Amino acid sequence: MGTSRVRRARPEDVRGLGELSDRVFRSMLKPGTGMPVEFPRLFHPDNAANLYFVADSAGNPVSLVGTYPSQLVSNGARLTALSIGSVATLPDYRGRGYATEMLETIMEERSPHHSIMLVSGGRGLYARLGCVEFGTLRRAWWVPTSWSDPGVTCRASSRLREDAPILHRLYRTEAYRVVRTPIEMESYLNATTAPRFRARPAPVRVLIAEREGTAVAYAVAAPGREGTRIDLLEWAGDRAGLLSLAQYAFRQMQGERVEWRFQSDDWTLGSLLDAHHIASEPCLNQGTIAVLNPERLLMEVNPLIKEQTGQHLTWEQGYRVAWASTPRGPAPELPAELDRGALARWLFTTDGFNLPLVDTGGLSYV
């Protein structure tokens, strides 16, 4: 393509890039009042260098790819991830390959620093770059009629700044999560007050369950986009407290049912659902995933793999993956040939290990 058209933003560029994102994704709102408020850590001056864009001849941004670096905790292991979102091009500039060029640049520049890339969508563009659907979570749905925990009281938070440190401590107890600072947690919670947050038709509520005055669980409850259900976009803490919050959301927000997602190996919650005849079924995670740095990724996931098989994986140039020696535990067969997509499928889907990752529908995702 010759000289690259891709630029990395400076702090003074962030406002214009947020307005560009709004013109594509939140056209019903005044530019600058939607996506930058919903995703405050993405459209923050401190994250400017992680925003990639292409400008027209006058220097005005016309195409954007937002990125946000993070660490994912997966049952004790930590994975270095680059989240991708707000991939937006103004209508008059589409079909020119801007998004492809930006994503290829990002994957080349960031691969030394991040093992995986999480993408908010599943477009053909992402598939061509090696992104695949991933993860096996479970989706629960419930019409609460009989649940009762007299020791728990529920409330909607009216003071997010004061509640944020408490909810941050609850979030940190989860075995699958994104590493957050207290400042990030407060930002994400405040973002739920944005108009049309995540394209929801009515306001989102942060709900807290307390036992003897101590917070034991929280949930971010949002009206479903089609208006018939309530989605718990993110939750953490005591599992019985979660059911109390689901019932509270159902009664206060007047949906037809409540839905949420959870990890397949969450036996405590699974047992509660079975005991109270609450239905659930397998579902995929949100978005797609790609491998950026195979060698780094194997170093990060090998502790989990070794715990299961008794052996670890080695990597050589050219996507050559092999066992250090014969596994002593159950292990899926390695594909004969690996590329970005095949390696991602083998590690993060039912075609292979199906290593669990955080539910990307939560507040951290871009």
Secondary structure, DSSP 8 states (H G I E B T S, - for coil): --S---EE--GGGHHHHHHHHHHHH-TTS-TTSSHHHHSTTTTSGGGGGGEEEEE-TTS-EEEEEEEEEEEEEETTEEEEEEEEEEEEE-GGGTTSSHHHHHHHHHHHHHTTT-SEEEES---HHHHHTT-B---EEEEEEE--SS---TTEEEEE-S-HHHHHHHHHHHHTT-SEEE---HHHHHHHHHHTTSTTGGG-SS--EEEEEEETTEEEEEEEEEE-TTSS-EEEEEEEE-HHHHHHHHHHHHHHHT-S-EEEEEETT-HHHHHHHHHTT-EEEEEE-SSEEEES-HHHHHHHHHHHHHHHHS--EEEETTTEEEESS--SS------SS--HHHHHHHHHSTTTT------TTSTT--
